[in-house]
Each structure stands twice: as structure tokens, then as C-alpha cells.
Amino acid sequence: MKRNARTPRPEIGRRLGILCALLAGLAVLASDLPGVGQSRARAQDASGTQAGPHGAAFAASLRYVETFYPRWFTYRQSSKGKSANNLVGPADINPLYHSVVAINDDTLYVSAFVDRTDEDNPPILTIPSPCDRLNPSNCVTYSLLTLDVYGDIFETGIPNTTGGIYALTAPGWTGTLPPGVTRIDVQDAFTVFIFRADKYSASGQNQIPEAELFRRSLHLARLSEWMVNHDAGQADIKPIVPDFAIPFKQIADDLIADDAIEFLRQLQEAVQSSTTPPLTRSEQLVADTFNRLFGDGRFNPDSPIDRARKSDFILGAQSAHARIVNNYLTHTGRTNWITFTNIGNWGRNYVDRSSITEFCQYCNNHSAAAYFHAFKDGQGATLDASTGNGYILTFSKKQIPQAERFWSVTAYVPESIELVDNPDNKYVVASYTPNLVTRPDGSISIYMFPERPPWVPEPNWLPVPRGQFNIMLRVYGPEGTVARGTYVPPAIKAAAP
């Protein structure tokens, strides 16, 4: 691996279910996340700066958070590295899911934190054939996303058109593998593997049963376990509650706003973890400077110098977070859609890397998928359906995104960037949506309303909340102008009252 230098009034029972799920998820981290459950992150100055002079502590805190922000998430999501080499996936996707921001309902997921530190006993990954052996032309489309703990993407060379058995080893490994096992060198000892199996084919054929069988047939086990039982380590498909209900983004936002020193302690613990890969020279300088000034994050309340230093650390962390958020929200094109073409390949652009973690963690690189995110309509007004009126997104025939796999549009609630709860359990309108209405001129409109107006075709309706929301357009397998990075989605327009 080469290291590189994100409503309609629901029933009372549904609301209680969501609340219980979040409480259950938060309980998992309650012992080491003080302050959880307090107010959401407070709005920061749009420039990400604070008034007044600041010392070295402010600068050290600012740089530290901007550089290492993604590591807090992967460290916590992996239960501090203790839950490695277990393939898990949510049974379904709905508004209860909060572990990763901007989840979508296009694919079936299975993922694992892979730990290959035991070089005598490497992980063995078994991928089933995506094609029906009785009908080889009937194949499930899937992708494998492999990342380091900061979200930088690396390539394994594992094909996504055939099955196989792979040993995930360190470069220079000298062990012996059984016949039929292919060696794959992985530079970092601790990484992330994410499988996505498409629920529909590019032609719109429902392949959910086949995709479900594929993901449940994935296996990940140590070599010693695999030698005894080739079926060891089968993917575990779990209910969302409580495993996938922990709102990591909200926890991070709240900690930075209300207890930034505790957030910095936790980030420091994550960066210093044995599961964190060696830092580059510049990263080590940032970490050393921070550690020297911050120590263990304990300050003498009776010392004016310590009080000032503590204040600067807090302001530095909060300013870094504001810059991370602002960098994302202002990265817009002429129709007010946000897009990044450097996802997973940031080099030293740490702020972009942290911004994507905040809003689109575990997103693919541009060659695999393109993402366009809108918080405003074409006129620059915040998307808000508080009055019950909605918005229309119309693709002319020439504006329909070109995709090898599919394109989709998903709505999210503000701040947490999670799915919109609605009684129809509908979370996406996509190129594969059955009976999606296309006009005679080839154009397609998506209608974003809290309740579906009688004149709107059901397949083209995307439920949104009665309040603010945001929209993400995904293009899997970009082609044409999308692949070239020149595609501009049409503006979202407010519907006439």
C-alpha cells in the first residue's frame, strides 16, 4: 500500500424507537465520552478564527485537529482497535443508522478493520464469486474500498469481477501460504476494508437477493482459524441497534463545542495508538509540538498561565473544527453543489481530508464514485421545507449524470447528515428506481417534498423533513463529464407555492 503525502410527522412509536436507539448507542461510549448528550456543536465564526492574540498552544491545537481529525473517528469506530478482523454489516439502512455520516440505501454493506500485525498469522479474506455458477452472465456488481485510518485510499489489486482467497500480509513477508491463497501486501498494519454490493444492476434489475447472498458469503479469519475451518469468520449481519446507532459525528461536534480539552485528550490517545501507522516527518513535528505543550491535558486552575494555555487549546480546537466545516460548505460550484475530486488522494491537504470525514466519511475516490452535496438551492437560499412546500431538481437529457453503475439522490437531515425519517421508508431516488418517470424530451425531475403532492409520480418523489435538509447526488462508475470532473449538476429550484 502506498501512503499518500462522508419530515412528514412520523408515528410516536417511530420517534421513540430512534431515541431508544441513540441512547443505546451512546451508552456504549458513555464511560469514556463525558459530555455526550449535551447540545450540538455551536455555530462558529465563518472564517474559523477567533478574535484576539493567541500563543503557541492555539496554533498547536489548530494544526493538530486539522491534521489528525479523521483518526478520532476510526479509533472510536474500531472500539480502539479491539474489534479488528471482524466483517460486519447492518441488516438494513434506515434513519436509525448513525455510525457514519451520509449513509445511503443504494448498496448492501460489509466492512472490517483489518489488523495484520501478527505476521505469523495473517488475515485471510475470502471473496465469493459475484456470478451465479449456473448462469455466469448473472453477476452482482460490487466494489471494495480500502483505506488507511485517515481515509486515504490504497489499491490492493483484488479484482471485483471474480472471487478468490487472499492473505493480507506485510511487504517483505516470508511466510508460506497454502495452495489457492493469493498474497496481497498491505503497507499499514491497521486498515479499513469496505464492500458495497449494488441492490440493482445498471439496467435496473433487482438483484437484492443475490447481493445479500454475496455479502453473507464473505469471510475474514486468521490463517490458523482458516486452516481448521475455511468457513471461519463469516460476515456478521447485525441489526442497526445498538451496533450502528452511535452518532460519532454528533459526539465529536458536541465534545469540541462543550469539552474541547477532553476531545483533544481522546484525539491524542488515538494518534498515539499502536494501530496508528508511523507519521510522516511533517506529521510527527505537528504531534511533537502538540504533545510538548499539551502534556496530558491537565491544567492548574490556580495558575493564570495554565488557564490561558487551556483557553488557547480550546479556541484552537474549535477554530480548527470551524475551518473544517467551513472548508466543506464553501466548496461550491456555480449551482451551489459541493464537490471534491481529491477524495482519498489528498497529499498534504489535511483540511480537505478532515472536511470529508465530517461530511462524507468512507467516500470513494473520484474514479469509483463522484459526490455532489447541496445545502442551498440555485438562488443561494438554505434548503428548508418548513412550510410544507418543496423543491424540484430537473435533469435535462444532457444533464443526466453518465454512470457505468448508477446515479442516485438522497436527502439528509441537517448537522448529523443522516437519513430522513418518513412513513414510506423511502430514502433514495435513483436511475434504477422502478418506474422512474422520464419525460418525452428525456428529462427527469425529482420532487423533494415532505408529503407527496398528488401531481407528483411516486417513483420521482424524495421525502424531505419539514425543516432544513441537504441533498447528495452520487454517481457510481463516473463516465463522460462526471469522470472528467467538469460535470455541474442543475440547480435545485424551489417549487411554486
C-alpha positions as CSV (number, residue, x, y, z in Angstrom):
1,M,0.0,0.0,0.0
2,K,1.3,3.4,-0.9
3,R,0.6,6.2,1.7
4,N,-0.5,9.5,0.2
5,A,1.8,12.6,1.2
6,R,-18.8,11.4,4.3
7,T,-40.5,15.5,7.5
8,P,-43.6,14.1,7.4
9,R,-44.7,13.7,11.0
10,P,-43.6,10.1,12.0
11,E,-45.5,7.9,14.3
12,I,-44.8,8.4,18.0
13,G,-43.5,4.8,18.2
14,R,-41.0,5.6,15.4
15,R,-39.7,8.6,17.3
16,L,-39.4,6.6,20.5
17,G,-37.6,3.9,18.6
18,I,-35.0,6.3,17.2
19,L,-34.5,7.9,20.6
20,C,-34.0,4.5,22.3
21,A,-31.5,3.5,19.5
22,L,-29.4,6.6,20.1
23,L,-29.5,6.2,23.8
24,A,-28.4,2.6,23.4
25,G,-25.6,3.6,21.1
26,L,-24.4,6.4,23.3
27,A,-24.3,4.0,26.3
28,V,-21.6,2.1,24.6
29,L,-19.2,5.1,24.8
30,A,-20.6,6.7,27.9
31,S,-17.7,5.6,30.1
32,D,-15.1,7.5,28.2
33,L,-17.1,10.2,26.4
34,P,-18.0,12.8,29.1
35,G,-20.4,15.5,27.9
36,V,-22.2,13.3,25.4
37,G,-25.9,14.2,25.1
38,Q,-25.2,17.9,25.6
39,S,-26.1,20.5,22.9
40,R,-25.0,20.0,19.3
41,A,-21.8,21.8,18.2
42,R,-22.3,25.5,18.4
43,A,-22.0,27.6,15.3
44,Q,-18.6,29.1,14.8
45,D,-17.3,32.2,13.1
46,A,-17.5,31.5,9.3
47,S,-13.8,32.3,8.9
48,G,-12.8,29.7,11.5
49,T,-10.8,32.3,13.5
50,Q,-11.2,33.9,16.9
51,A,-10.6,37.4,17.9
52,G,-7.6,38.4,20.0
53,P,-3.9,37.4,20.3
54,H,-3.1,33.7,20.9
55,G,0.0,31.8,21.8
56,A,1.7,28.6,20.7
57,A,-1.0,26.5,22.3
58,F,-3.6,27.9,20.0
59,A,-1.5,27.2,16.9
60,A,-0.6,23.7,18.1
61,S,-4.2,22.8,18.8
62,L,-5.4,24.2,15.5
63,R,-2.8,22.2,13.5
64,Y,-3.3,19.0,15.5
65,V,-7.0,18.9,15.0
66,E,-6.8,19.8,11.3
67,T,-4.2,17.2,10.6
68,F,-5.5,14.2,12.7
69,Y,-9.2,14.8,12.9
70,P,-10.1,11.6,10.9
71,R,-8.2,9.4,13.4
72,W,-10.5,10.2,16.2
73,F,-13.3,8.6,14.2
74,T,-11.6,5.4,13.1
75,Y,-10.1,4.9,16.5
76,R,-13.6,5.1,18.2
77,Q,-15.4,3.3,15.4
78,S,-13.0,0.4,15.8
79,S,-13.5,0.3,19.6
80,K,-9.9,1.5,19.9
81,G,-8.6,-1.2,17.6
82,K,-10.0,-4.1,19.6
83,S,-12.7,-5.2,17.1
84,A,-10.4,-5.9,14.2
85,N,-10.7,-8.7,11.6
86,N,-14.5,-8.9,12.0
87,L,-16.6,-8.4,8.9
88,V,-19.9,-6.8,9.9
89,G,-22.8,-5.1,8.2
90,P,-26.1,-3.5,9.0
91,A,-29.2,-5.7,8.3
92,D,-30.8,-2.7,6.5
93,I,-30.3,1.0,6.2
94,N,-32.8,3.5,7.8
95,P,-32.7,6.6,9.9
96,L,-31.6,4.6,13.0
97,Y,-28.2,4.3,11.3
98,H,-25.8,6.9,12.7
99,S,-22.3,5.4,12.8
100,V,-21.1,7.0,9.6
101,V,-22.4,10.2,8.1
102,A,-24.2,10.4,4.7
103,I,-25.0,6.7,4.6
104,N,-27.1,5.7,1.6
105,D,-29.6,3.0,0.7
106,D,-28.1,2.1,-2.7
107,T,-26.0,-0.9,-1.7
108,L,-25.6,-3.6,0.9
109,Y,-22.6,-3.1,3.2
110,V,-20.0,-5.2,4.9
111,S,-16.8,-3.8,6.4
112,A,-13.9,-4.6,8.7
113,F,-11.0,-3.0,10.4
114,V,-8.1,-5.3,9.3
115,D,-5.2,-5.9,11.6
116,R,-2.2,-7.7,10.1
117,T,0.3,-7.1,12.9
118,D,0.5,-10.8,13.7
119,E,2.8,-11.6,10.8
120,D,2.9,-15.3,11.6
121,N,-0.9,-15.4,11.4
122,P,-2.1,-13.0,8.6
123,P,-5.8,-12.4,7.9
124,I,-7.3,-14.5,5.2
125,L,-10.1,-12.8,3.1
126,T,-12.4,-15.0,1.2
127,I,-14.5,-13.3,-1.6
128,P,-17.2,-15.4,-3.2
129,S,-17.7,-15.3,-7.0
130,P,-20.1,-12.5,-7.7
131,C,-21.6,-14.5,-10.6
132,D,-24.1,-17.3,-10.5
133,R,-22.3,-20.5,-11.3
134,L,-25.3,-21.9,-13.1
135,N,-25.8,-18.6,-15.0
136,P,-22.3,-17.0,-15.3
137,S,-23.8,-13.9,-17.1
138,N,-25.8,-13.1,-13.9
139,C,-23.4,-11.2,-11.7
140,V,-23.7,-9.0,-8.7
141,T,-21.9,-5.7,-9.1
142,Y,-19.8,-4.8,-6.1
143,S,-16.9,-2.6,-5.1
144,L,-14.1,-2.9,-2.5
145,L,-12.9,0.3,-0.9
146,T,-9.6,0.0,1.0
147,L,-8.4,2.9,3.2
148,D,-5.9,3.8,5.9
149,V,-7.1,5.1,9.2
150,Y,-7.2,8.7,7.8
151,G,-9.4,7.8,4.8
152,D,-6.5,7.8,2.3
153,I,-7.3,5.2,-0.4
154,F,-4.8,2.5,-1.4
155,E,-5.1,-0.2,-4.1
156,T,-4.8,-3.9,-3.3
157,G,-5.1,-5.3,-6.9
158,I,-8.0,-7.5,-5.8
159,P,-10.4,-7.8,-8.8
160,N,-14.1,-7.1,-8.3
161,T,-15.2,-9.5,-11.1
162,T,-14.1,-12.8,-9.7
163,G,-13.9,-14.5,-6.3
164,G,-10.7,-15.5,-4.6
165,I,-8.9,-16.2,-1.3
166,Y,-6.4,-13.6,-0.2
167,A,-3.8,-13.4,2.5
168,L,-3.3,-9.8,3.7
169,T,0.4,-9.7,4.5
170,A,3.1,-7.1,5.2
171,P,5.5,-6.1,2.4
172,G,8.5,-8.4,2.6
173,W,6.6,-11.2,4.4
174,T,8.4,-14.5,4.1
175,G,5.8,-17.0,5.3
176,T,4.3,-19.8,3.4
177,L,0.7,-19.9,2.2
178,P,-1.5,-22.9,1.3
179,P,-2.2,-23.6,-2.4
180,G,-5.0,-21.4,-3.8
181,V,-4.3,-18.4,-1.5
182,T,-3.1,-15.3,-3.2
183,R,-0.8,-12.9,-1.3
184,I,-1.8,-9.2,-1.1
185,D,0.7,-6.9,0.5
186,V,-0.8,-4.2,2.7
187,Q,1.6,-1.4,3.8
188,D,-0.1,-0.3,7.0
189,A,-0.8,-2.8,9.8
190,F,-4.3,-1.4,10.5
191,T,-6.6,-0.6,7.6
192,V,-10.3,-0.4,6.6
193,F,-12.0,-2.7,4.0
194,I,-15.5,-1.8,2.9
195,F,-17.6,-3.9,0.5
196,R,-20.6,-2.4,-1.3
197,A,-22.9,-4.8,-3.3
198,D,-25.3,-3.0,-5.6
199,K,-29.0,-3.6,-4.9
200,Y,-29.9,-3.0,-8.6
201,S,-28.0,-3.7,-11.8
202,A,-27.1,-0.8,-14.1
203,S,-30.1,-1.8,-16.2
204,G,-32.4,-1.5,-13.2
205,Q,-32.8,-5.3,-12.4
206,N,-33.4,-6.0,-8.8
207,Q,-30.5,-8.1,-7.5
208,I,-31.0,-7.7,-3.8
209,P,-31.3,-11.4,-3.0
210,E,-28.0,-12.1,-4.9
211,A,-26.3,-9.1,-3.3
212,E,-27.4,-10.3,0.2
213,L,-26.1,-13.8,-0.5
214,F,-22.8,-12.3,-1.8
215,R,-22.2,-10.2,1.3
216,R,-23.1,-13.0,3.7
217,S,-20.6,-15.3,1.9
218,L,-17.7,-13.0,2.6
219,H,-15.2,-14.4,5.2
220,L,-12.3,-12.9,7.2
221,A,-10.3,-15.0,9.6
222,R,-6.7,-15.6,10.8
223,L,-4.7,-18.1,8.8
224,S,-4.7,-20.5,11.8
225,E,-8.5,-20.4,12.0
226,W,-8.9,-20.7,8.2
227,M,-6.7,-23.8,8.1
228,V,-9.0,-25.5,10.5
229,N,-12.3,-24.2,9.0
230,H,-12.5,-22.5,5.6
231,D,-15.9,-21.1,6.6
232,A,-14.5,-19.3,9.7
233,G,-15.1,-15.5,10.0
234,Q,-18.3,-15.3,8.0
235,A,-19.7,-11.8,7.7
236,D,-22.0,-10.9,10.6
237,I,-25.1,-9.0,9.5
238,K,-26.5,-7.3,12.6
239,P,-29.5,-5.1,13.5
240,I,-28.7,-1.4,13.5
241,V,-29.4,-1.1,17.2
242,P,-27.1,-0.8,19.0
243,D,-24.1,-1.5,16.9
244,F,-24.6,1.1,14.2
245,A,-26.6,3.7,16.1
246,I,-23.7,5.5,17.7
247,P,-23.6,9.1,16.3
248,F,-19.9,9.6,16.1
249,K,-20.1,12.9,14.2
250,Q,-22.5,14.4,16.7
251,I,-20.3,13.2,19.6
252,A,-17.3,14.8,18.0
253,D,-19.1,18.0,17.3
254,D,-20.5,18.2,20.9
255,L,-17.2,17.4,22.5
256,I,-15.4,20.1,20.6
257,A,-18.0,22.7,21.4
258,D,-18.6,21.7,25.1
259,D,-15.4,19.9,26.3
260,A,-12.7,20.5,23.7
261,I,-9.9,19.5,26.2
262,E,-11.5,16.1,26.5
263,F,-11.7,15.8,22.7
264,L,-8.0,16.7,22.5
265,R,-7.1,14.0,25.0
266,Q,-9.1,11.4,23.1
267,L,-7.5,12.5,19.8
268,Q,-4.1,12.4,21.4
269,E,-4.8,8.8,22.6
270,A,-5.9,7.8,19.1
271,V,-2.8,9.3,17.3
272,Q,-0.5,7.6,19.8
273,S,-2.3,4.2,19.5
274,S,-0.3,1.2,18.2
275,T,-2.8,0.9,15.4
276,T,-1.9,4.3,14.0
277,P,0.7,4.0,11.2
278,P,4.0,5.8,11.5
279,L,3.7,9.5,11.0
280,T,5.4,11.4,8.2
281,R,8.1,13.8,9.2
282,S,5.8,16.8,9.0
283,E,3.0,15.0,10.9
284,Q,5.5,14.0,13.6
285,L,6.5,17.6,14.0
286,V,2.9,18.6,14.5
287,A,2.3,15.8,17.0
288,D,5.6,16.5,18.9
289,T,4.8,20.2,19.2
290,F,1.3,19.5,20.4
291,N,2.4,16.8,22.9
292,R,5.1,19.1,24.4
293,L,2.6,21.9,25.1
294,F,-0.5,19.9,25.9
295,G,1.1,17.2,28.1
296,D,-1.7,15.0,29.5
297,G,-4.2,17.8,29.1
298,R,-4.4,18.7,32.8
299,F,-4.1,22.3,33.8
300,N,-3.7,24.0,37.2
301,P,-6.9,26.2,37.6
302,D,-5.0,28.4,40.1
303,S,-2.3,29.2,37.6
304,P,-3.0,32.2,35.3
305,I,-0.6,30.8,32.7
306,D,-2.3,27.4,32.7
307,R,-5.7,29.0,32.4
308,A,-4.6,31.0,29.4
309,R,-3.0,27.9,27.8
310,K,-6.1,25.9,28.4
311,S,-8.2,28.6,26.8
312,D,-5.9,28.7,23.8
313,F,-6.1,24.9,23.3
314,I,-9.9,25.1,23.4
315,L,-10.0,28.0,21.0
316,G,-7.6,26.3,18.7
317,A,-9.6,23.1,18.6
318,Q,-12.9,25.0,18.0
319,S,-11.3,27.1,15.3
320,A,-9.9,24.0,13.5
321,H,-13.4,22.4,13.6
322,A,-14.9,25.6,12.2
323,R,-12.3,25.7,9.4
324,I,-13.0,22.1,8.6
325,V,-16.8,22.7,8.4
326,N,-16.4,26.0,6.5
327,N,-14.0,24.5,4.0
328,Y,-16.6,21.9,3.1
329,L,-19.6,24.2,3.0
330,T,-17.9,26.8,0.8
331,H,-16.5,24.3,-1.7
332,T,-19.4,25.1,-4.1
333,G,-19.8,25.5,-7.8
334,R,-22.0,27.9,-9.8
335,T,-25.2,25.9,-9.0
336,N,-24.3,25.7,-5.2
337,W,-23.4,22.0,-5.3
338,I,-20.3,21.0,-3.2
339,T,-17.9,18.5,-4.8
340,F,-14.4,17.3,-4.1
341,T,-12.4,15.4,-6.8
342,N,-9.4,14.6,-4.5
343,I,-11.2,12.3,-2.1
344,G,-8.8,9.6,-0.8
345,N,-5.9,11.3,-2.6
346,W,-5.2,14.5,-0.6
347,G,-1.5,14.6,-0.4
348,R,-0.9,17.1,2.4
349,N,-4.3,18.8,2.1
350,Y,-5.3,17.8,5.6
351,V,-8.2,20.3,5.8
352,D,-9.9,18.7,2.8
353,R,-9.3,15.2,4.4
354,S,-10.9,16.3,7.6
355,S,-13.8,18.0,5.9
356,I,-14.6,14.8,4.0
357,T,-14.5,12.9,7.3
358,E,-17.0,15.3,8.8
359,F,-19.5,15.1,5.9
360,C,-18.8,12.0,3.8
361,Q,-16.5,9.6,5.7
362,Y,-15.6,6.5,3.7
363,C,-16.5,8.0,0.4
364,N,-14.8,6.6,-2.7
365,N,-12.2,8.3,-4.8
366,H,-13.4,10.1,-7.9
367,S,-12.7,7.3,-10.3
368,A,-15.1,5.0,-8.4
369,A,-17.8,7.5,-7.5
370,A,-18.5,11.2,-7.7
371,Y,-20.3,13.1,-4.9
372,F,-22.3,16.3,-5.2
373,H,-23.8,17.8,-2.0
374,A,-26.2,20.7,-1.8
375,F,-27.3,22.6,1.3
376,K,-28.7,25.5,-0.8
377,D,-30.9,26.0,-3.8
378,G,-29.8,27.6,-7.0
379,Q,-30.5,31.1,-5.6
380,G,-28.3,30.5,-2.6
381,A,-31.1,30.0,-0.1
382,T,-30.9,27.3,2.5
383,L,-33.0,24.2,1.6
384,D,-35.9,24.4,4.0
385,A,-39.3,22.8,3.7
386,S,-40.8,24.1,7.0
387,T,-43.9,25.4,5.2
388,G,-44.5,22.0,3.6
389,N,-43.6,23.4,0.2
390,G,-40.8,21.6,-1.6
391,Y,-38.1,21.7,-4.3
392,I,-37.6,20.3,-7.7
393,L,-34.4,19.0,-9.3
394,T,-34.7,18.6,-13.0
395,F,-32.0,16.9,-15.2
396,S,-32.4,17.7,-18.9
397,K,-31.5,14.8,-21.1
398,K,-27.9,16.2,-21.5
399,Q,-27.6,16.8,-17.7
400,I,-28.4,13.3,-16.6
401,P,-25.2,12.0,-14.9
402,Q,-23.3,9.5,-17.0
403,A,-22.6,6.4,-14.9
404,E,-21.4,2.9,-15.5
405,R,-23.3,1.7,-12.5
406,F,-25.9,4.1,-11.3
407,W,-26.7,7.6,-10.1
408,S,-28.8,8.4,-7.0
409,V,-30.2,11.3,-5.0
410,T,-30.6,11.0,-1.2
411,A,-31.9,13.5,1.4
412,Y,-30.4,14.1,4.8
413,V,-31.3,16.0,8.0
414,P,-29.0,18.9,8.9
415,E,-26.0,18.6,11.2
416,S,-26.0,14.8,11.7
417,I,-26.2,14.2,7.9
418,E,-28.4,11.1,8.4
419,L,-31.4,9.8,6.5
420,V,-34.8,11.4,6.7
421,D,-37.4,9.5,8.7
422,N,-40.6,9.1,6.8
423,P,-43.6,6.7,7.0
424,D,-42.9,5.4,3.4
425,N,-39.4,4.2,4.4
426,K,-38.2,5.8,1.2
427,Y,-34.6,7.2,1.2
428,V,-33.5,7.5,-2.4
429,V,-34.5,8.2,-6.0
430,A,-32.1,6.7,-8.5
431,S,-31.5,5.7,-12.1
432,Y,-32.5,2.2,-11.0
433,T,-35.7,3.3,-9.3
434,P,-38.5,1.1,-10.7
435,N,-40.9,3.0,-13.0
436,L,-38.9,6.3,-12.6
437,V,-40.8,8.7,-14.9
438,T,-38.8,10.2,-17.8
439,R,-40.5,12.9,-19.9
440,P,-40.7,12.5,-23.7
441,D,-37.9,15.0,-24.1
442,G,-35.6,12.7,-22.0
443,S,-35.6,14.9,-18.9
444,I,-36.1,13.6,-15.3
445,S,-37.4,15.6,-12.4
446,I,-37.0,14.7,-8.7
447,Y,-39.6,16.2,-6.4
448,M,-38.4,16.9,-2.8
449,F,-41.5,17.4,-0.6
450,P,-42.4,16.4,3.0
451,E,-45.6,14.9,1.6
452,R,-46.0,13.8,-1.9
453,P,-48.2,16.2,-3.9
454,P,-51.0,14.4,-5.9
455,W,-49.5,15.6,-9.2
456,V,-46.0,14.0,-8.4
457,P,-45.3,10.5,-9.6
458,E,-44.4,8.3,-6.6
459,P,-41.2,7.0,-8.1
460,N,-39.9,10.5,-8.6
461,W,-40.8,11.7,-5.1
462,L,-38.0,12.1,-2.5
463,P,-39.3,12.7,1.1
464,V,-37.6,15.5,3.0
465,P,-38.3,16.8,6.5
466,R,-40.4,19.8,7.5
467,G,-37.4,21.9,8.1
468,Q,-33.9,22.3,6.8
469,F,-32.2,19.4,4.9
470,N,-29.5,18.7,2.4
471,I,-29.2,16.6,-0.7
472,M,-26.5,14.3,-2.1
473,L,-26.1,13.2,-5.7
474,R,-24.0,10.1,-6.1
475,V,-22.6,8.8,-9.4
476,Y,-21.1,5.3,-9.2
477,G,-18.8,4.5,-12.0
478,P,-18.5,8.0,-13.4
479,E,-18.3,8.4,-17.1
480,G,-18.2,11.4,-19.5
481,T,-18.1,14.8,-18.0
482,V,-18.5,13.3,-14.5
483,A,-15.4,11.3,-14.9
484,R,-13.5,14.3,-16.3
485,G,-14.5,16.4,-13.3
486,T,-16.4,19.0,-15.4
487,Y,-19.9,18.0,-14.7
488,V,-22.1,20.5,-12.9
489,P,-25.5,19.3,-11.6
490,P,-28.5,21.5,-12.3
491,A,-29.7,23.9,-9.7
492,I,-32.3,22.9,-7.2
493,K,-35.3,25.1,-7.5
494,A,-38.0,26.0,-5.0
495,A,-41.4,24.7,-6.1
496,A,-44.1,27.4,-6.8
497,P,-46.4,27.7,-3.8
